[in-house]
Amino acid sequence: MNHLHIDCFSGISGDMFLGALMDAGLPLAALKRDLQKIQVKGYQIKTNKVHRGTIHATKLDVLIRKGFTKPLSFPVIRRLISTSQLPSVVKARSLEAFNTLAEAEGMVHGVPFSKVHFHEVGVVDSFIDIVGAFLGCAYLDIETVSASAVNVGSGTIQSAHGTLPVPGPAVAYLAKGVPIFARGPSTELTTPTGMCILTVLTSDFHPFPPMRPTQIGYGAGTADPKGWPNVLRVFLSPGASPSLGRSESIIEVQTNVDDLNPQVYEALIERLAQVGALDVTLTPVIMKRSRPGTVITALAPHAVVEDVTQILFQETTTLGVRMRELQRRVLPRNIHSVKLPGGQVRVKVADMGNGTTKMMPEFQDCKQVSEKTGEPVREILEQARQAFNLQATKKTTQRKPKKP
């Protein structure tokens, strides 16, 4: 089992990804052999070693001799994949990729799902890129995949639908939930095919994970902007463990104040929590002219950043805030409830994987029970833990099959 990390500092396209896999050890002969399991003819795969900037990379091209020259409908593509002799995982991923592309094209151009024709992705070269990408992952025994934020480029592009902004509408649609940015030359750096392959393979986007790379591959893009290394880089590492928890992007909103009445902080934190801030912290600092001050930091989902910012402007004396995107990893969790003599207490239970969990009673519930019974809060917390463990033990016992 191997782990693949995809470094999209110059975007991603189908041919760049497949070229990078070949640069990392996927043999051309093996790829050609496996592609014969699908009934698509009239093409030739060619690879060359090229330079993009100062980086030596593999450039993959699919040369069309005959066959598909017109756009293909989604039903035709689905039939070609479904009736092929591809491995089941490759077939499933390929169908998912084209299903996702059909959805994106349909939403962008306002046509029914089944009526979509793939202008940019339907010809045989991109067909081979998509199926070949998943065949390459299977050949290299890639079990888990992570990726960096994706450089989508900037400017405009010419397509079958006329002049479009970068990223094009299809890439923009496919990028929902994916961290993206624009840097470098004014050109398209990410294609619908590349973005689709990426989102099918992973939802784990973050900087480099801990890994011991054994192979590093570079796949060259078609464009060769002056002074810019237009390549996709991949890192192959053996024996990576599956990521624990779910990775997601959040925004840190932060400001410094040195002239705010401390009595305001309690109400400020409450209001920030009400609009959806995930966490709020206050850090004492020494500011200019040796004044004692406070750094107010709020972590927020993208959807509530404007609400959080507005409250900071309304409730504090600040004239400006700082923002930056962070990646966090969170464990899946559920809320359970246990009954104590003084009332109900909610218990937050997080899944640690491998059948293990960790739990924590809700402090406010324990505090209310403490006020009602007169017992110390620490004892209520311990009672809640014991009650939950007893409840979990009973459920486990009930699930065990009875001996005949």
VODOKE-970020 format. One record per residue (C-alpha): z, x, y; residue number from 1. Coordinates in pm, 1 decimal. Each point is the difference from the previous one (the first is absolute). Example, Ala and Ser with C-alpha at 12.3 -4.5 7.8 and 13.67 -1.06 7.14 Angstrom:
2
pz 780.0, px 1230.0, py -450.0, pos 1 .
pz -66.0, px 137.0, py 344.0, pos 2 .
This chain:
404
pz 0.0, px 0.0, py 0.0, pos 1 .
pz -97.9, px 135.0, py 343.1, pos 2 .
pz 73.2, px -90.6, py 359.4, pos 3 .
pz -271.1, px 8.0, py 268.2, pos 4 .
pz 72.3, px 32.3, py 372.2, pos 5 .
pz -293.5, px -81.0, py 230.0, pos 6 .
pz -3.2, px 172.1, py 339.8, pos 7 .
pz -217.8, px -216.2, py 228.0, pos 8 .
pz 21.3, px 218.0, py 312.4, pos 9 .
pz -377.2, px -49.3, py 45.6, pos 10 .
pz -24.0, px -347.2, py -147.6, pos 11 .
pz -134.9, px -102.2, py -338.2, pos 12 .
pz -327.9, px -121.0, py -150.3, pos 13 .
pz -106.0, px -65.5, py -356.8, pos 14 .
pz -209.0, px 316.4, py -34.5, pos 15 .
pz 272.5, px 211.1, py 164.9, pos 16 .
pz 259.0, px -126.4, py -250.0, pos 17 .
pz -220.8, px 52.0, py -302.6, pos 18 .
pz -103.1, px 344.2, py 130.5, pos 19 .
pz 365.5, px 95.0, py 45.6, pos 20 .
pz 81.9, px -104.9, py -359.1, pos 21 .
pz -287.3, px 214.3, py -125.6, pos 22 .
pz 122.1, px 290.4, py 211.7, pos 23 .
pz 343.8, px -47.9, py -161.4, pos 24 .
pz -134.3, px 17.9, py -355.3, pos 25 .
pz -202.8, px -310.9, py -90.4, pos 26 .
pz -310.2, px 133.1, py -185.9, pos 27 .
pz -336.4, px -136.0, py 110.8, pos 28 .
pz -110.6, px -28.7, py -365.4, pos 29 .
pz 301.6, px -218.1, py -85.6, pos 30 .
pz -62.1, px -224.7, py 301.0, pos 31 .
pz -367.4, px -47.0, py -92.1, pos 32 .
pz 88.9, px -76.2, py -361.4, pos 33 .
pz 258.1, px -264.8, py 92.9, pos 34 .
pz -227.2, px -163.0, py 258.9, pos 35 .
pz -250.2, px -69.9, py -278.6, pos 36 .
pz 241.7, px -269.3, py -120.2, pos 37 .
pz -120.5, px -223.9, py 282.0, pos 38 .
pz -354.0, px -135.7, py 6.9, pos 39 .
pz -114.4, px 154.4, py 328.0, pos 40 .
pz -308.1, px 219.8, py -8.7, pos 41 .
pz -234.9, px 174.6, py 240.7, pos 42 .
pz 234.7, px 249.0, py 166.1, pos 43 .
pz 93.2, px 366.5, py -20.7, pos 44 .
pz 331.5, px 164.0, py 92.4, pos 45 .
pz -20.1, px 332.5, py 179.6, pos 46 .
pz 278.1, px 228.5, py 119.8, pos 47 .
pz -8.7, px 298.4, py 235.0, pos 48 .
pz 253.9, px 239.8, py 144.1, pos 49 .
pz -8.8, px -30.6, py 378.4, pos 50 .
pz 203.0, px 94.4, py 305.1, pos 51 .
pz 155.1, px -252.7, py 234.1, pos 52 .
pz 140.4, px 198.6, py 286.2, pos 53 .
pz 155.0, px 300.1, py -172.5, pos 54 .
pz 88.8, px -186.2, py -322.1, pos 55 .
pz -198.4, px 41.1, py -320.4, pos 56 .
pz -39.0, px -341.4, py -166.5, pos 57 .
pz -195.6, px -196.0, py -262.5, pos 58 .
pz -268.9, px -234.2, py 133.8, pos 59 .
pz -101.2, px -278.3, py -236.3, pos 60 .
pz -324.2, px -194.5, py 43.0, pos 61 .
pz -141.6, px -288.7, py -199.7, pos 62 .
pz -380.0, px 21.7, py 17.1, pos 63 .
pz -185.4, px -328.2, py -55.1, pos 64 .
pz -323.6, px 29.7, py -199.8, pos 65 .
pz -58.4, px -367.4, py -70.3, pos 66 .
pz 183.3, px -324.4, py -60.7, pos 67 .
pz 236.2, px -149.8, py 255.9, pos 68 .
pz -141.1, px 12.6, py 351.2, pos 69 .
pz 118.2, px -341.4, py 121.9, pos 70 .
pz 356.5, px -114.9, py 66.5, pos 71 .
pz 185.3, px -128.2, py -306.3, pos 72 .
pz 204.2, px -320.1, py -17.3, pos 73 .
pz 358.3, px 8.1, py -119.1, pos 74 .
pz -76.2, px -208.2, py -315.2, pos 75 .
pz -266.5, px 253.2, py -105.9, pos 76 .
pz 237.5, px 292.8, py 50.2, pos 77 .
pz 278.8, px -180.7, py -186.3, pos 78 .
pz -233.1, px -67.9, py -293.6, pos 79 .
pz -111.8, px 363.9, py -17.8, pos 80 .
pz 360.4, px 120.3, py -17.1, pos 81 .
pz 131.0, px -272.3, py -231.4, pos 82 .
pz -272.0, px 53.9, py -262.2, pos 83 .
pz 29.3, px 380.1, py 6.4, pos 84 .
pz 169.7, px 227.5, py -254.4, pos 85 .
pz 232.7, px 148.7, py 262.3, pos 86 .
pz 367.4, px 61.2, py -87.2, pos 87 .
pz 211.0, px -307.0, py 78.1, pos 88 .
pz 193.1, px 164.3, py 285.9, pos 89 .
pz -323.3, px 121.3, py 162.2, pos 90 .
pz -158.5, px -341.1, py -39.0, pos 91 .
pz 304.0, px -174.1, py 151.0, pos 92 .
pz 20.1, px 235.9, py 297.5, pos 93 .
pz -373.6, px -19.3, py 66.1, pos 94 .
pz 8.1, px -381.0, py -4.1, pos 95 .
pz 303.1, px 3.6, py 230.6, pos 96 .
pz -180.7, px 235.1, py 240.2, pos 97 .
pz -311.4, px -217.3, py 27.1, pos 98 .
pz 210.5, px -314.1, py 17.6, pos 99 .
pz 185.8, px 152.6, py 296.2, pos 100 .
pz -325.5, px 105.3, py 165.8, pos 101 .
pz -148.0, px -346.4, py -48.7, pos 102 .
pz 305.7, px -152.7, py 162.7, pos 103 .
pz -23.8, px 241.5, py 293.7, pos 104 .
pz -372.7, px -57.5, py 53.9, pos 105 .
pz 43.4, px -376.3, py -31.0, pos 106 .
pz 282.7, px -10.0, py 255.5, pos 107 .
pz -183.2, px 225.5, py 245.4, pos 108 .
pz -334.1, px -180.5, py -14.5, pos 109 .
pz 123.4, px -353.6, py -63.9, pos 110 .
pz -179.7, px -60.6, py -329.8, pos 111 .
pz 135.2, px -141.5, py -327.8, pos 112 .
pz 145.8, px 249.6, py -245.0, pos 113 .
pz -268.9, px -58.3, py -265.4, pos 114 .
pz -285.4, px 32.1, py 252.7, pos 115 .
pz 90.6, px 350.7, py 117.8, pos 116 .
pz -275.4, px 262.9, py -25.7, pos 117 .
pz 106.8, px 361.2, py 30.3, pos 118 .
pz -219.7, px 172.0, py 256.9, pos 119 .
pz 207.3, px 314.7, py 43.9, pos 120 .
pz 161.7, px 9.1, py -344.9, pos 121 .
pz -234.4, px -186.0, py -231.9, pos 122 .
pz -272.0, px 255.1, py -58.2, pos 123 .
pz 27.4, px 214.5, py -307.9, pos 124 .
pz 143.0, px 312.9, py 168.4, pos 125 .
pz 319.4, px -175.0, py 114.4, pos 126 .
pz 10.7, px -188.8, py -329.2, pos 127 .
pz 15.6, px 336.1, py -176.6, pos 128 .
pz 257.1, px 129.7, py 252.1, pos 129 .
pz 241.0, px -285.1, py -75.5, pos 130 .
pz -32.9, px -5.7, py -378.6, pos 131 .
pz -14.7, px 380.7, py -10.7, pos 132 .
pz 320.0, px 29.2, py 204.7, pos 133 .
pz 199.9, px -198.7, py -254.4, pos 134 .
pz -168.3, px 177.2, py -293.0, pos 135 .
pz 100.4, px 331.4, py 160.4, pos 136 .
pz 362.2, px -111.5, py 32.7, pos 137 .
pz 3.0, px -101.9, py -366.1, pos 138 .
pz -156.0, px 330.9, py -112.4, pos 139 .
pz 255.7, px 203.2, py 199.3, pos 140 .
pz 283.3, px -213.5, py -142.0, pos 141 .
pz 115.3, px -107.7, py 345.6, pos 142 .
pz 286.4, px -244.2, py -40.2, pos 143 .
pz 146.3, px -16.4, py 350.8, pos 144 .
pz -163.3, px 39.0, py 341.4, pos 145 .
pz 131.1, px 48.9, py 353.1, pos 146 .
pz -185.6, px 55.2, py 326.3, pos 147 .
pz 41.8, px 109.5, py 359.6, pos 148 .
pz -77.6, px -213.9, py 302.2, pos 149 .
pz -376.5, px -52.3, py 31.7, pos 150 .
pz -215.8, px 138.6, py 281.9, pos 151 .
pz -253.7, px -276.7, py 70.6, pos 152 .
pz -192.3, px 177.7, py 278.3, pos 153 .
pz -117.2, px -148.5, py 330.6, pos 154 .
pz -310.2, px -96.2, py 198.1, pos 155 .
pz -271.6, px -230.4, py -136.1, pos 156 .
pz -226.2, px -18.4, py -306.5, pos 157 .
pz -334.5, px -160.2, py -81.8, pos 158 .
pz -0.3, px -237.3, py -296.5, pos 159 .
pz -211.1, px -277.3, py -151.3, pos 160 .
pz 184.5, px -231.0, py 241.4, pos 161 .
pz -73.8, px 205.8, py 311.9, pos 162 .
pz 229.0, px 221.1, py 207.8, pos 163 .
pz 364.9, px -17.2, py -108.7, pos 164 .
pz 319.0, px 163.0, py 128.4, pos 165 .
pz 181.3, px 258.8, py -211.0, pos 166 .
pz 175.8, px -88.8, py -218.4, pos 167 .
pz -255.5, px -260.8, py -102.6, pos 168 .
pz 119.8, px -356.9, py -62.4, pos 169 .
pz 8.4, px 43.1, py -378.6, pos 170 .
pz 205.9, px 321.4, py 21.3, pos 171 .
pz 232.9, px -162.6, py 253.2, pos 172 .
pz 53.3, px -294.8, py -235.1, pos 173 .
pz 62.4, px 224.3, py -301.5, pos 174 .
pz 242.8, px 213.4, py 201.8, pos 175 .
pz 257.0, px -278.5, py 36.5, pos 176 .
pz 332.3, px 148.7, py -103.9, pos 177 .
pz -140.4, px 355.5, py -9.1, pos 178 .
pz 113.0, px 261.2, py 257.2, pos 179 .
pz -311.3, px 107.2, py 195.3, pos 180 .
pz -76.8, px 219.8, py 300.1, pos 181 .
pz -299.9, px 142.7, py 188.1, pos 182 .
pz -49.0, px 371.0, py 68.9, pos 183 .
pz -285.5, px 245.8, py 17.2, pos 184 .
pz -371.1, px -67.3, py 58.5, pos 185 .
pz -130.4, px -332.5, py 131.3, pos 186 .
pz -146.1, px -126.2, py -328.3, pos 187 .
pz 82.9, px -213.5, py -301.8, pos 188 .
pz 228.4, px 191.6, py -236.2, pos 189 .
pz 105.7, px -279.2, py -237.3, pos 190 .
pz -241.7, px -233.7, py -178.5, pos 191 .
pz 68.3, px -338.7, py -162.9, pos 192 .
pz -60.3, px 154.1, py -341.6, pos 193 .
pz 248.8, px 279.5, py 62.3, pos 194 .
pz 268.7, px -227.0, py 142.8, pos 195 .
pz -44.1, px -243.3, py -287.3, pos 196 .
pz 36.2, px 270.2, py -267.6, pos 197 .
pz 310.9, px 126.0, py 176.2, pos 198 .
pz 173.5, px -338.6, py 22.4, pos 199 .
pz -76.7, px -80.4, py -363.7, pos 200 .
pz 154.6, px 330.2, py -110.0, pos 201 .
pz 316.4, px -4.8, py 210.8, pos 202 .
pz 225.6, px -173.3, py 250.0, pos 203 .
pz 220.4, px 311.7, py 24.7, pos 204 .
pz -84.6, px 158.4, py 337.9, pos 205 .
pz 209.3, px 290.5, py 126.2, pos 206 .
pz -18.0, px 375.0, py 71.9, pos 207 .
pz -7.3, px 243.8, py -289.4, pos 208 .
pz 240.5, px -96.1, py -279.0, pos 209 .
pz 190.1, px 268.5, py -193.9, pos 210 .
pz -254.4, px 134.3, py -247.3, pos 211 .
pz -127.3, px 314.7, py -173.5, pos 212 .
pz -379.2, px -8.9, py 44.5, pos 213 .
pz -207.9, px 148.5, py -278.5, pos 214 .
pz -339.1, px -93.8, py 147.9, pos 215 .
pz -118.1, px -56.4, py 357.2, pos 216 .
pz -338.2, px -158.2, py 60.8, pos 217 .
pz -217.6, px -39.8, py 310.1, pos 218 .
pz -267.3, px -268.5, py 24.1, pos 219 .
pz -253.6, px 36.6, py 281.6, pos 220 .
pz -112.9, px -286.3, py 219.8, pos 221 .
pz -365.3, px -47.4, py 90.7, pos 222 .
pz 62.5, px 57.4, py 371.1, pos 223 .
pz 60.8, px 357.2, py 112.2, pos 224 .
pz 139.6, px -19.4, py 355.8, pos 225 .
pz 15.3, px 331.7, py 179.4, pos 226 .
pz 339.2, px 163.8, py -24.9, pos 227 .
pz 149.6, px -272.9, py -219.8, pos 228 .
pz 74.5, px 36.5, py -376.7, pos 229 .
pz -129.7, px -337.7, py -121.7, pos 230 .
pz 148.7, px 10.0, py -349.9, pos 231 .
pz 240.1, px -200.7, py -213.0, pos 232 .
pz 270.4, px 207.1, py -165.9, pos 233 .
pz 178.8, px -94.7, py -322.3, pos 234 .
pz 296.9, px 159.9, py -174.5, pos 235 .
pz 42.6, px -40.6, py -376.2, pos 236 .
pz 346.0, px 50.7, py -147.0, pos 237 .
pz 120.4, px -49.1, py -358.6, pos 238 .
pz 306.3, px -185.9, py -112.0, pos 239 .
pz 77.1, px -190.4, py 320.5, pos 240 .
pz 257.6, px -273.6, py -37.2, pos 241 .
pz -84.0, px -345.8, py 134.2, pos 242 .
pz 133.2, px -56.9, py 349.9, pos 243 .
pz 336.1, px -175.1, py 14.9, pos 244 .
pz -10.3, px -291.3, py 239.9, pos 245 .
pz -270.4, px -129.4, py 232.7, pos 246 .
pz -140.8, px 202.6, py 288.0, pos 247 .
pz -67.1, px -176.9, py 327.0, pos 248 .
pz -73.1, px 80.2, py 362.1, pos 249 .
pz 249.3, px -84.8, py 275.2, pos 250 .
pz 30.2, px 77.7, py 371.3, pos 251 .
pz 287.7, px 186.7, py 161.9, pos 252 .
pz 65.7, px -122.4, py 355.6, pos 253 .
pz 233.4, px 225.8, py 195.5, pos 254 .
pz 135.8, px 45.7, py 349.8, pos 255 .
pz 271.5, px 199.3, py 182.0, pos 256 .
pz 239.5, px -156.8, py 251.1, pos 257 .
pz 286.6, px 148.4, py 200.7, pos 258 .
pz 91.9, px -288.3, py 233.0, pos 259 .
pz 50.3, px -301.5, py -229.8, pos 260 .
pz 327.2, px -191.4, py -20.5, pos 261 .
pz 130.6, px 63.6, py -354.2, pos 262 .
pz 95.9, px -368.2, py -28.6, pos 263 .
pz -373.4, px -82.7, py -21.5, pos 264 .
pz -58.7, px 183.7, py -328.2, pos 265 .
pz 150.6, px -265.1, py -227.7, pos 266 .
pz -224.9, px -275.7, py 138.6, pos 267 .
pz -300.1, px 238.0, py 1.6, pos 268 .
pz 36.5, px 81.2, py -369.6, pos 269 .
pz 38.7, px -369.6, py -85.8, pos 270 .
pz -316.1, px -96.7, py 191.9, pos 271 .
pz -202.8, px 279.6, py -157.6, pos 272 .
pz 110.2, px -113.3, py -345.4, pos 273 .
pz -91.9, px -361.1, py 82.4, pos 274 .
pz -363.8, px 89.6, py 76.2, pos 275 .
pz -36.9, px 200.8, py -321.7, pos 276 .
pz 110.9, px 359.3, py 66.1, pos 277 .
pz 78.8, px 162.0, py -335.1, pos 278 .
pz 265.3, px 235.0, py 136.8, pos 279 .
pz 148.9, px 94.2, py 337.1, pos 280 .
pz 199.7, px 317.1, py 68.1, pos 281 .
pz 175.4, px 141.9, py 307.1, pos 282 .
pz 28.9, px 378.7, py 28.4, pos 283 .
pz 213.0, px 167.1, py 270.7, pos 284 .
pz -177.0, px 286.4, py 182.8, pos 285 .
pz 35.6, px 213.7, py 310.2, pos 286 .
pz -287.9, px -66.1, py 238.3, pos 287 .
pz -121.2, px 153.8, py 327.1, pos 288 .
pz 258.8, px 107.3, py 254.8, pos 289 .
pz 247.1, px 12.3, py -293.4, pos 290 .
pz 30.8, px -378.5, py -5.9, pos 291 .
pz 121.1, px -159.0, py -325.1, pos 292 .
pz -262.2, px -241.0, py -128.3, pos 293 .
pz -112.8, px -197.9, py -303.8, pos 294 .
pz -316.2, px 10.5, py -208.8, pos 295 .
pz -85.2, px -354.0, py -111.6, pos 296 .
pz -217.1, px -1.6, py -312.3, pos 297 .
pz -145.4, px -311.4, py -160.9, pos 298 .
pz -207.8, px -7.0, py -317.6, pos 299 .
pz -240.7, px -293.1, py -13.1, pos 300 .
pz -293.1, px -136.8, py -202.0, pos 301 .
pz -332.9, px 10.9, py 183.0, pos 302 .
pz 6.8, px -376.9, py 54.8, pos 303 .
pz 315.8, px 1.4, py 216.8, pos 304 .
pz -44.5, px 322.9, py 196.5, pos 305 .
pz -93.4, px -185.4, py 320.3, pos 306 .
pz 306.5, px -226.1, py -29.1, pos 307 .
pz 226.2, px 301.7, py -53.1, pos 308 .
pz -153.8, px 179.3, py 298.0, pos 309 .
pz 38.4, px -303.6, py 223.9, pos 310 .
pz 371.0, px -32.5, py -83.0, pos 311 .
pz 59.2, px 368.3, py 74.6, pos 312 .
pz -158.8, px -47.5, py 342.5, pos 313 .
pz 191.4, px -322.3, py 66.6, pos 314 .
pz 344.4, px 98.5, py -125.8, pos 315 .
pz 22.0, px 366.2, py 102.1, pos 316 .
pz -64.3, px 209.2, py 309.4, pos 317 .
pz -283.7, px 198.1, py -158.7, pos 318 .
pz -338.4, px 30.2, py 166.6, pos 319 .
pz -186.7, px 117.8, py -308.6, pos 320 .
pz 15.7, px 26.8, py -378.5, pos 321 .
pz -142.4, px 239.1, py -257.3, pos 322 .
pz -175.3, px -114.7, py -317.9, pos 323 .
pz -108.6, px 174.7, py -315.6, pos 324 .
pz -110.4, px -114.0, py -341.8, pos 325 .
pz 217.5, px 94.5, py -294.5, pos 326 .
pz -34.6, px -39.7, py -374.8, pos 327 .
pz 296.4, px -129.5, py -193.9, pos 328 .
pz 56.5, px -70.9, py -366.4, pos 329 .
pz 209.8, px -300.3, py -99.1, pos 330 .
pz 129.7, px -114.0, py -336.0, pos 331 .
pz -81.5, px -352.4, py -118.2, pos 332 .
pz 307.1, px -215.3, py 37.8, pos 333 .
pz 134.5, px -349.6, py -66.9, pos 334 .
pz 291.3, px -199.7, py 135.8, pos 335 .
pz 248.7, px -144.4, py -249.4, pos 336 .
pz 316.9, px -196.9, py 62.1, pos 337 .
pz 345.5, px 21.5, py -158.7, pos 338 .
pz 287.7, px -244.8, py 35.5, pos 339 .
pz 344.3, px 127.2, py 101.9, pos 340 .
pz 318.6, px -203.6, py 52.9, pos 341 .
pz -58.2, px 16.7, py 374.8, pos 342 .
pz -371.0, px -90.0, py 0.0, pos 343 .
pz -351.7, px 117.2, py -85.2, pos 344 .
pz -106.7, px 362.6, py 52.7, pos 345 .
pz -361.8, px 110.4, py 1.3, pos 346 .
pz -80.2, px 321.8, py -186.2, pos 347 .
pz -308.1, px 211.4, py 72.8, pos 348 .
pz -141.8, px 154.7, py -319.1, pos 349 .
pz -262.5, px 278.6, py 13.0, pos 350 .
pz -222.7, px 96.0, py -294.6, pos 351 .
pz 18.5, px 375.3, py -68.5, pos 352 .
pz -254.8, px -11.8, py -281.7, pos 353 .
pz 55.3, px 76.8, py -370.4, pos 354 .
pz 221.2, px -306.7, py -27.2, pos 355 .
pz 263.4, px 126.6, py 246.4, pos 356 .
pz 118.4, px -168.2, py 318.8, pos 357 .
pz 241.6, px 53.7, py 283.0, pos 358 .
pz 181.7, px -274.9, py 187.1, pos 359 .
pz 194.0, px -59.4, py 319.0, pos 360 .
pz 188.5, px -314.6, py 104.9, pos 361 .
pz -83.2, px -137.1, py 346.0, pos 362 .
pz 275.7, px 120.9, py 229.4, pos 363 .
pz -2.5, px -305.2, py 229.3, pos 364 .
pz 52.6, px -233.2, py -297.4, pos 365 .
pz 289.8, px 214.9, py -121.7, pos 366 .
pz 145.9, px 4.4, py 350.1, pos 367 .
pz -5.7, px -382.0, py 16.5, pos 368 .
pz 173.2, px -24.9, py -339.6, pos 369 .
pz 258.2, px 255.1, py 115.9, pos 370 .
pz 74.7, px -202.2, py 311.9, pos 371 .
pz 38.2, px -315.7, py -209.3, pos 372 .
pz 222.7, px 150.9, py -271.3, pos 373 .
pz 186.2, px 266.6, py 195.0, pos 374 .
pz -94.9, px 269.1, py -253.4, pos 375 .
pz -133.3, px 337.9, py 120.8, pos 376 .
pz -379.0, px 24.1, py 34.4, pos 377 .
pz -13.0, px 300.6, py -234.8, pos 378 .
pz 157.9, px -211.1, py -275.5, pos 379 .
pz -250.7, px -281.3, py 54.9, pos 380 .
pz -283.7, px 253.9, py -23.6, pos 381 .
pz 137.7, px 123.5, py -333.4, pos 382 .
pz 48.2, px -355.9, py -129.3, pos 383 .
pz -362.4, px -78.7, py 85.1, pos 384 .
pz -119.2, px 309.6, py -190.2, pos 385 .
pz 206.0, px -91.0, py -305.2, pos 386 .
pz -118.0, px -361.8, py 8.9, pos 387 .
pz -363.3, px 107.8, py 17.3, pos 388 .
pz 38.7, px 250.0, py -286.8, pos 389 .
pz 166.4, px -268.3, py -214.2, pos 390 .
pz -276.9, px -246.3, py 84.0, pos 391 .
pz -269.0, px 256.6, py -88.6, pos 392 .
pz 172.3, px 84.7, py -330.4, pos 393 .
pz 10.1, px -367.4, py -99.9, pos 394 .
pz -372.7, px -41.9, py 71.7, pos 395 .
pz -83.5, px 308.8, py -206.9, pos 396 .
pz 208.9, px -128.8, py -292.0, pos 397 .
pz -167.3, px -342.0, py 14.3, pos 398 .
pz -346.3, px 159.7, py -17.1, pos 399 .
pz 77.4, px 195.2, py -318.7, pos 400 .
pz -146.8, px -168.3, py -309.4, pos 401 .
pz 251.6, px -144.0, py -245.4, pos 402 .
pz 19.1, px 154.6, py -345.1, pos 403 .
pz -138.6, px -219.6, py -274.8, pos 404 .
